């Protein structure tokens, strides 16, 4: 569980630097240059993500599981419904269109929905740490964006079909996760 906690602190801590000090990124880039900054940030974030993945897997395989709550079946069904817009929102974050304009920060909304859906369906301590940590970060980041200018996100150019593409790709990925990818990547089938 320590590896999971360390990974969360590293990954979410790096992604919280703008929340704590919005000018930190510019100062760091001025000191070391954009490419070294991005490479260092990327490597540290990747290390944190790997620690989260291995730490979560190790916690799930531990001999002493700690269940905080046992979700009823209907909450698992609700979580599947909450997951439906997650992948389209992730694609919409990189495809300017109405979805992006209405939600303003589709990536953060996707992370919040993903975290809540998984908290509803899973009641172990490690689930609370992982999904609760991401939920807390996404809420804090969204609130901080009311007081700071968001960094530009590079993606597709604005286009009339971006929303349609984001929804089609997102729903396709959602179905792939339901039927195959979640079991293959996480070892747990969300349905069946």
C-alpha positions, 0 to 999 in steps of 0.5 A: 500500500506504501507504493500506491501512496507514494505513486499517488503523492508523486503523480498527483503532486506533480499535477498539483503544482499549478494549483499551489503556484500557477507561476511555478511552471514558467519559472522552471521552464525559464531556468531549464528550458521547455524540453528538459522541463517537459522530459523531466515532468513526463518521466516523473509523472510516468514513474508515479503512474507506474508506482500507482499501477503496481502499488494498486495491484499489490494492495489488491493481492494483499493477504489482509484486505480491508473492506470499508463498505460492501457496495450493493449491486445497484451501485455497480450498475449505476457506476456503469452508467456514470462511466458512459460519458467518461471516454467521450469527455476525454476525447473532447478535451483534445477536440474543440467543439460544443462539448468542450465549450459547455463543460469547460474542462472535460478532462477534469469532469471525466476524471471526477465521473471515473473516480465517483463511479469506481468509488460507488462500485468498490469498497476496499481501502485501496480503492478509496485511496486511488479513486478518492485521491484522483477525485480530490485532485480533480475537484481541487484543480477545477476550483483552482481554475476559477482563479488561474488561467488554464494552460493551453491544451494541444489537440485537433484543430476546431472542426464541425465534426469534433463532437461527433468524433469524440462521442463515437470514439469515446463510446467505442472505447467504452464498449471495448473496456466493458467487453475486453479491455477492463478485464485484460488490463485490470483483471476484473470484468465490469460486467458478466 
